[in-house]
Amino acid sequence: MKNLIYIFIITISLFAASCSNFEEINTNPDKSTAARPDMLASYTLVKTFKLPNSSADVYTQITLFNHQVTKVASSADPGQYYWSYWPYGSFGNYKYLTDLQDMVRFSEGSTSESSYKGLALFLKAYYGFLATLDMGDVPYSEAGMAKEGILQPVYDKQADVFAQILIDLQEAEGYFANGAVLSGDIMYNGDASKWRKLCNAMQLKVIQTMSKKATADQKARFAAIVNAGNLMTSYTDDLKLVYTENTNASYPFYNANNQRLQMAPSDLAVDALKMNTDNRLFYFADPAPAKITSGLNQTDFNAYVGAPYEMSSNTLSLNNGAGMYSLVNLRYTKFRDNDPLLYFTYSEQCFIIAEAIEEGWVGGNAQQYYENGVKAQLSYYKSLTRTAGLVHGMEITQTYIDNYFTGEAAYKTGGTKQDRLKQILTQRWLIDFFQPNSSYYPQFLRTGYPEYILNPVTSLNDDNSSAFPKRWKYPTIELTTNPENYQKAIDEQYGGIDNTMQVPWYLK
């Protein structure tokens, strides 16, 4: 859902493609008379994973919906209060399906043809997954078929969309298993084996996201994928966009101290980190000025105070002016080649499997997966090169990682299943701290963890200020370009009402 916030509040900027390296892309293959598959691969990957607008203001806007951070300015940002400047979904990614079809066509007969087929199927599945989570029933079987004359694609039932996404991911995995180097790949540097692992991990995520509706066969498929073992093995397998010192590939929050002065870690995030004595707090935040003035040291967990995202913007601004809150760490503004943008991580895969074990979908040791997921994310922060002298003397070391699982951080083997699920899902949520990757909100809607607070007084949800939104509305352009299929979709799903409070199939 967070993905749709930024798709509609910013203008899509042009970013051309030529070389396989992110910072060197400079030619639009759509304007080329001799487009190559590697050029089209670069183009679609950049369009898919690079933020369409890399301004710091936009970056902050799209980090608010999942409440790892809070904006402490006097003007309310809708994303913090369960709304959007433009509360509509999008089929914008679908326009790249024709580029992907051309990519496959141009690769025919090459040693990398299988890898390009895999990439085309993976990205179609990825686009469909985002769209259906945001809106419900969406075009999928007929998406990207304009060349075949289908200009008004049918809206497939959400159950069928999920099912076909799983088929496409499985087929993509098979192509990558037989694939060669994928030239033009800005995400995995052409490594087909990493794409293969991702296809398997993504199937796990899709099945778990539809857990309320997953069939026995789908749960069995989940178990089979886990038991087959062709999955991510460390944080080096993460799907991430790496920023560089090139001005065309800079971290969006670089040199953005003015925006940083209005961004605080949320109290929900700070309290979770404090409870686990988690040193990521010192990577994420600076101490609250008032706490330092009162005599606390920057190495003291108690010197860090999160901002309540449900509080009125005016009160938050006044409190921030008094130095009551921590702000996001100054390190986020210091470097062009700062933290990568994470889309799917080995840690998330571990937490997905840990939850499935707790639910009885697959055998195994949930505690081990939980611990592996946390260790991997801590190791990821330990590996970052732009943190020296900026984490308040509380570096994450291997010794720290080895001794993390004590107190509240220890897996609650003696507690209830709900206690353990809350631990797993909170750690999964923390992966996305200050990350605009649109990943977690559907998991909150599915599970209720972490336990977000909704204040009807500050909620800006025009459809119902006392409830969490369940979806975004269909794009307004559908009313004129595909009216019959649009009307049929809202009639059959939502009784003819297209708003944010209608419950899509996967949540029922």
C-alpha positions in Angstrom: 0.0 0.0 0.0 2.8 2.4 0.8 4.1 1.8 -2.8 0.9 3.4 -4.1 1.3 6.5 -1.9 4.4 7.6 -3.7 3.3 6.4 -7.2 0.6 9.0 -7.1 2.1 11.9 -5.2 5.1 12.3 -7.4 5.8 12.8 -11.1 7.4 9.9 -12.9 10.8 11.1 -13.9 12.6 9.8 -16.9 15.6 7.6 -16.3 17.3 6.1 -19.4 19.0 2.8 -19.8 22.1 1.6 -21.5 24.7 -0.2 -19.4 24.4 -2.8 -16.8 25.6 -0.6 -14.0 23.0 1.5 -12.3 25.1 4.7 -12.3 25.9 4.4 -16.0 22.4 4.1 -17.5 22.0 6.8 -20.0 20.1 5.6 -23.1 16.4 5.0 -23.4 16.0 1.7 -25.4 12.5 2.8 -26.4 14.2 5.4 -28.6 16.9 3.0 -29.9 16.8 1.6 -33.4 18.7 -1.5 -32.2 17.4 -2.3 -28.7 19.1 -5.2 -27.0 17.8 -7.5 -24.3 20.3 -6.2 -21.8 19.3 -2.6 -22.5 15.6 -3.5 -21.9 16.5 -5.5 -18.8 18.3 -2.5 -17.3 15.5 -0.1 -18.3 12.7 -2.2 -16.7 14.7 -2.9 -13.6 15.5 0.8 -13.1 11.9 1.7 -13.7 10.7 -1.0 -11.3 13.1 -0.5 -8.4 14.5 3.0 -8.5 12.2 5.5 -6.8 10.4 7.5 -9.6 11.3 10.7 -7.8 14.5 10.7 -5.6 13.8 13.9 -3.7 14.2 13.8 0.1 10.7 15.1 0.6 9.2 12.2 -1.3 11.5 9.8 0.5 10.1 10.9 3.8 6.5 10.8 2.6 6.7 7.2 1.5 8.3 5.9 4.8 5.4 7.0 7.0 2.6 4.5 6.4 4.1 1.6 8.4 5.0 3.8 11.4 8.7 3.0 11.8 9.1 6.8 11.6 7.0 9.8 12.5 7.0 13.2 10.9 7.2 15.9 13.6 6.3 18.9 11.5 3.3 21.2 12.1 1.7 20.3 8.8 0.2 16.8 8.8 1.3 14.3 6.2 -1.6 12.1 5.2 0.6 9.0 5.1 1.1 9.2 8.8 -2.6 9.4 9.4 -3.9 6.5 7.3 -4.6 8.4 4.0 -2.8 9.6 0.9 -2.6 12.7 -1.1 -4.0 10.5 -3.9 -5.8 7.4 -2.5 -5.8 5.4 -5.7 -4.0 2.4 -6.9 -2.1 2.1 -10.1 -1.5 -0.2 -13.1 1.5 1.9 -14.0 4.0 -0.9 -13.9 2.0 -2.9 -16.4 3.3 -0.6 -19.2 6.7 -2.3 -18.8 5.3 -5.7 -19.8 5.6 -4.9 -23.5 9.3 -3.9 -22.9 9.8 -7.3 -21.2 8.1 -9.1 -24.1 10.5 -7.4 -26.5 13.4 -8.2 -24.1 12.6 -11.9 -24.4 12.1 -11.7 -28.2 15.5 -10.0 -28.7 17.1 -12.7 -26.6 15.9 -15.6 -28.7 18.7 -18.0 -29.5 21.2 -16.5 -27.0 22.7 -18.4 -24.1 20.8 -16.0 -21.8 17.4 -16.5 -23.3 16.2 -18.6 -20.4 17.3 -16.0 -17.8 15.5 -13.2 -19.7 12.3 -15.3 -19.8 12.7 -15.8 -16.1 13.1 -12.1 -15.5 10.0 -11.3 -17.6 7.8 -13.7 -15.6 9.2 -12.6 -12.2 8.5 -8.9 -12.9 5.0 -9.6 -14.2 4.3 -11.6 -11.0 5.8 -8.8 -8.9 3.7 -6.1 -10.6 0.5 -8.2 -10.2 1.2 -8.9 -6.6 1.6 -5.2 -5.8 -1.5 -4.3 -7.8 -3.8 -6.9 -6.3 -2.7 -6.2 -2.7 -3.5 -2.6 -3.3 -6.8 -2.9 -5.0 -8.3 -6.5 -5.1 -9.3 -7.9 -8.4 -7.0 -6.6 -11.2 -6.1 -7.4 -14.8 -3.5 -10.1 -14.9 -4.3 -12.8 -17.5 -4.8 -10.1 -20.2 -2.3 -7.6 -18.8 0.3 -6.4 -21.3 -1.6 -7.6 -24.3 -2.1 -4.3 -26.2 -0.2 -5.6 -29.2 -2.7 -8.4 -29.4 -5.5 -5.9 -29.5 -6.7 -6.2 -25.9 -7.0 -2.6 -24.7 -9.7 -3.3 -22.1 -8.3 -6.3 -20.1 -10.7 -8.2 -17.8 -10.2 -8.0 -14.1 -9.3 -11.4 -12.8 -10.6 -12.5 -9.4 -8.0 -12.0 -6.7 -7.9 -15.7 -5.9 -7.0 -16.4 -9.6 -4.4 -13.6 -9.6 -2.7 -15.1 -6.6 -2.8 -18.6 -8.2 -1.4 -17.4 -11.6 1.3 -15.4 -9.8 2.4 -18.6 -8.1 2.5 -20.4 -11.5 4.5 -17.6 -13.1 7.0 -17.5 -10.2 7.4 -21.3 -10.4 8.0 -21.1 -14.1 10.4 -18.2 -13.7 12.4 -20.3 -11.1 12.7 -23.1 -13.7 14.0 -20.6 -16.3 16.6 -19.2 -13.9 17.7 -22.7 -12.9 18.7 -23.2 -16.5 19.8 -19.7 -17.1 23.1 -18.1 -17.9 24.4 -14.6 -16.9 21.7 -12.0 -17.1 23.4 -9.0 -18.8 21.8 -5.6 -17.9 20.9 -6.8 -14.4 21.4 -3.9 -11.9 20.0 -5.9 -8.9 22.0 -9.1 -8.9 24.8 -8.3 -11.3 23.6 -11.0 -13.7 23.6 -13.9 -11.2 20.7 -16.1 -12.3 21.1 -18.4 -9.2 20.2 -15.4 -7.0 17.1 -14.7 -9.1 16.2 -18.4 -8.8 16.3 -18.2 -5.0 14.3 -15.1 -5.0 11.5 -16.7 -7.1 11.2 -19.5 -4.5 11.3 -17.1 -1.6 8.7 -14.9 -3.3 6.4 -17.8 -3.6 6.6 -18.3 0.2 5.7 -14.6 0.7 2.7 -14.8 -1.7 1.3 -17.9 -0.1 1.7 -16.6 3.4 0.2 -13.2 2.5 -3.0 -15.0 1.4 -2.8 -17.2 4.5 -6.5 -16.7 5.4 -7.4 -18.2 2.0 -4.5 -20.5 1.3 -5.6 -24.0 0.2 -4.1 -27.3 1.5 -2.3 -27.7 -1.8 -0.8 -24.2 -1.5 0.4 -24.9 2.0 1.9 -28.2 0.8 3.6 -26.2 -1.9 5.0 -23.9 0.7 6.5 -26.8 2.6 7.9 -28.4 -0.5 9.7 -25.2 -1.4 11.2 -24.9 2.1 12.2 -28.6 2.1 13.8 -28.3 -1.4 16.2 -25.8 0.0 16.8 -23.6 -3.1 16.3 -20.4 -1.1 18.3 -17.4 0.1 21.2 -18.3 2.4 22.4 -14.9 3.7 22.0 -11.2 3.5 24.2 -11.2 0.4 21.2 -12.7 -1.4 18.9 -9.7 -0.6 17.1 -8.0 -3.4 18.3 -4.5 -3.1 19.0 -1.3 -5.0 22.6 -0.2 -4.3 23.3 3.5 -4.4 26.6 4.9 -5.6 28.5 8.2 -5.4 27.4 9.0 -9.0 24.9 11.9 -8.9 22.4 9.9 -11.0 22.4 7.1 -8.5 22.5 8.8 -5.2 20.8 7.9 -2.0 17.6 10.0 -1.9 18.1 11.3 1.6 21.7 12.5 1.0 22.3 16.1 2.1 18.7 16.3 3.4 19.3 17.7 6.9 16.3 20.1 6.7 14.0 17.1 6.1 15.8 15.1 8.8 15.0 17.7 11.4 11.3 16.8 10.9 11.7 13.0 11.0 11.8 11.0 14.2 11.8 7.3 14.8 8.3 6.3 16.1 7.8 5.4 19.7 6.6 2.0 18.4 10.0 1.3 16.8 12.1 2.8 19.6 10.2 0.9 22.3 10.6 -2.4 20.4 14.4 -1.8 20.1 14.8 -0.8 23.7 12.9 -3.8 24.9 15.4 -6.1 23.1 18.4 -3.9 24.0 18.9 -3.7 20.2 21.9 -1.7 19.0 20.1 -0.9 15.7 18.6 1.9 17.7 21.9 3.7 17.6 22.1 3.2 13.8 18.6 4.4 13.3 18.4 7.4 15.6 20.2 10.2 17.4 19.5 10.9 21.1 16.8 13.3 22.1 18.4 16.7 22.9 16.5 17.1 26.1 17.7 13.8 27.4 21.3 14.7 26.7 20.8 18.1 28.4 19.4 16.3 31.4 22.7 14.4 31.7 22.2 11.1 29.9 25.0 9.8 27.7 24.5 9.0 24.0 25.3 5.4 24.7 22.3 5.1 27.1 19.2 3.5 25.6 17.1 5.9 27.8 18.5 8.8 25.9 16.4 7.8 22.9 12.7 8.8 22.7 10.3 7.9 19.8 7.5 10.2 18.6 3.9 9.0 18.8 2.7 8.9 15.1 -1.0 9.1 16.2 -0.5 12.5 18.0 -1.6 15.7 16.3 1.0 17.3 14.0 1.0 20.6 15.9 1.7 18.9 19.2 4.5 16.8 17.6 6.1 19.9 16.2 6.0 21.7 19.5 7.5 18.7 21.4 10.1 18.3 18.7 11.0 22.0 19.1 11.6 21.4 22.8 14.0 18.6 22.0 11.8 15.8 23.4 12.3 13.4 20.5 15.1 11.6 18.9 15.6 12.3 15.2 16.6 9.8 12.5 20.4 9.4 12.6 22.5 12.1 11.0 24.3 9.4 9.0 21.4 9.1 6.6 22.2 12.6 5.2 26.0 12.2 4.9 26.7 10.0 1.9 25.6 9.6 -1.7 26.3 5.8 -1.4 24.3 5.3 1.7 22.1 2.3 2.8 20.7 0.3 -0.1 16.9 0.2 -0.7 15.8 -3.2 0.4 13.0 -5.0 -1.4 13.2 -8.6 -0.2 15.7 -9.9 2.3 17.0 -13.2 3.6 15.8 -12.0 7.0 12.3 -11.7 5.8 12.5 -15.2 4.3 13.5 -16.5 7.7 10.6 -14.8 9.5 8.2 -16.1 6.8 9.3 -19.6 7.5 9.4 -19.2 11.3 5.7 -18.1 11.2 4.8 -21.0 8.9 6.4 -23.4 11.3 4.4 -21.9 14.2 1.3 -22.3 12.2 2.0 -25.9 11.4 2.5 -25.5 7.7 6.0 -27.0 7.6 8.3 -28.8 10.0 11.4 -27.3 11.5 12.7 -25.2 14.3 10.9 -21.8 14.4 13.4 -20.5 17.0 16.3 -21.2 14.7 14.7 -19.4 11.8 13.8 -16.5 14.0 17.4 -16.2 15.3 18.8 -16.6 11.8 16.6 -13.8 10.6 17.6 -11.4 13.4 21.3 -12.3 13.1 21.3 -11.7 9.3 19.8 -8.3 9.7 22.2 -7.4 12.5 25.1 -8.6 10.3 23.8 -6.5 7.5 24.1 -3.4 9.6 27.4 -4.5 10.9 28.6 -4.8 7.2 27.6 -1.2 6.2 30.6 0.9 5.4 29.1 4.4 6.2 28.6 4.1 9.9 32.0 4.8 11.5 31.8 7.4 14.2 28.0 7.9 13.5 26.4 5.2 15.7 27.1 6.8 19.1 29.8 4.3 20.2 27.4 1.4 20.1 28.6 -0.5 17.0 27.1 -3.9 16.2 30.0 -6.4 16.6 30.0 -10.1 16.1 30.2 -10.6 19.9 27.1 -8.4 20.3 25.3 -10.5 17.7 26.3 -13.8 19.3 24.9 -12.6 22.7 21.7 -10.8 21.4 19.1 -13.4 22.4 18.8 -12.7 26.1 15.9 -11.2 28.0 13.0 -10.1 25.8 14.9 -10.8 22.6 15.1 -14.5 23.5 12.5 -16.6 21.6 9.5 -17.2 23.8 9.5 -20.9 23.8 7.7 -20.9 27.1 5.1 -18.4 26.0 2.1 -18.7 23.8 2.1 -19.0 20.0 0.8 -15.5 19.8 3.8 -14.3 21.9 6.1 -15.9 19.4 4.3 -14.6 16.3 4.4 -11.1 17.8 8.2 -11.5 18.1 8.6 -12.8 14.6 6.4 -10.2 13.0 7.9 -7.3 14.9 11.4 -8.3 13.8 10.1 -8.6 10.2 8.6 -5.1 10.5 11.9 -3.6 11.7 13.6 -4.6 8.5 11.8 -1.8 6.8 13.0 1.0 9.1 13.3 4.2 7.0 12.9 2.0 3.9 10.4 3.1 1.2 9.8 -0.4 -0.1 6.0 -0.8 0.3 6.4 -4.2 1.9 4.8 -4.5 5.3 1.3 -3.0 5.5 -0.5 -6.1 4.0 1.2 -8.2 6.7 -0.2 -5.9 9.4 -3.7 -6.1 7.9 -3.3 -9.9 7.9 -1.9 -10.4 11.4 -2.4 -7.3 13.5 1.3 -7.1 14.4 2.9 -4.8 15.3 -0.1 -3.3 17.1 -0.6 0.0 15.4 -2.6 2.7 17.2 -5.4 4.5 15.4 -6.5 7.8 16.8 -9.9 8.8 15.2 -9.2 12.4 16.2 -6.0 12.6 14.0 -6.9 10.0 11.4 -7.3 11.6 8.0 -9.1 8.6 6.4 -12.0 10.3 4.6 -13.8 7.0 4.3 -13.7 6.0 8.0 -11.5 7.8 10.5 -12.0 5.0 13.1 -10.7 2.1 11.0 -7.5 1.1 9.2 -7.8 1.3 5.4 -7.8 -2.1 3.7 -7.0 -1.1 0.1 -6.7 1.8 -2.4 -9.3 2.8 -4.9 -9.0 1.9 -8.6 -7.3 4.5 -10.8 -9.8 7.1 -12.0 -8.7 6.6 -15.6 -10.3 3.1 -15.5 -13.8 4.8 -15.5 -13.1 6.0 -19.0 -10.6 3.5 -20.5 -12.0 0.3 -19.1 -15.4 1.1 -17.6 -17.3 -2.1 -18.1 -14.6 -4.3 -16.5 -14.1 -1.7 -13.7 -17.8 -1.6 -12.8 -18.0 -5.4 -12.9 -15.1 -5.6 -10.5 -16.4 -3.2 -7.9 -19.9 -4.7 -8.2 -18.8 -8.2 -7.6 -16.3 -7.5 -4.9 -17.5 -4.5 -3.0 -21.2 -4.0 -3.8 -20.5 -1.2 -6.2 -18.5 0.9 -3.6 -15.0 1.7 -4.5 -13.3 3.1 -1.4 -10.5 2.3 1.0 -12.7 0.4 3.6 -13.8 -2.4 1.3 -12.2 -5.7 2.3 -10.4 -7.6 -0.5 -10.7 -11.4 -0.8 -7.3 -12.2 0.8 -8.2 -10.5 4.1 -11.7 -12.1 4.5 
